[in-house]
Amino acid sequence: MSTPAAAPLDRSETTFRFLAEPTSVNFGGKVHGGALMKWIDETAYACAAVWSGRYCVTVSVGNIRFRRPILVGNLVELRARVVHTGRTSMHIHVSVQAGDPKGGELMQTTDCLVVMVAVNENGHPVPVPAYLAENEEQKRLAKYALDVKEALDAIVELKPDEVAKGKI
């Protein structure tokens, strides 16, 4: 099976915008971290599916940081973009910004890297179009994705055997 041609760059980004609803808050009155992680996964999936033209599954979420809370009624903007590809994987950087929809500045609340893999109807990985970084920002983000991958691989090596084997 040959590798597909590169997808056009205008298909490398996906943006979701919506208002944070009361159903998404935790006991502290802020948007629950789990709700935010769901939104991140959905946005990354949409970006990966558009890029690859395939159903995709999440392999990992790395380097997630919750910098500031999202409040009920805030305008939430999630921007996902392909920053690196492997043979079947796509590294998607997701940046989350939120703020007052009535003219307030949106501020970054969270960002992370999500690795998605394109799969066929049997759940087997399939090749994806190559992402070719063209400018300096894209090249920095591609290097960042590879650096985070290396760090996460090193963390996996630190796991005790009983944790890695699911005994704990």
ABEGO torsion letter per residue (X at the ends): XBBBBBBBAAAABBBBBBBBBAAABBAAGBBBAAAAAAAAAAAAAAAAAAAAGBBBBBABBBGBBBABBBBBGBBBBBBBBBABBBAABBBBBBBBBBEBAAGBBBBBABBBBBBBBBBBAAGBBBBBBBBBBABAAAAAAAAAAAAAAAAAAAAAAABBAAAAAGAX
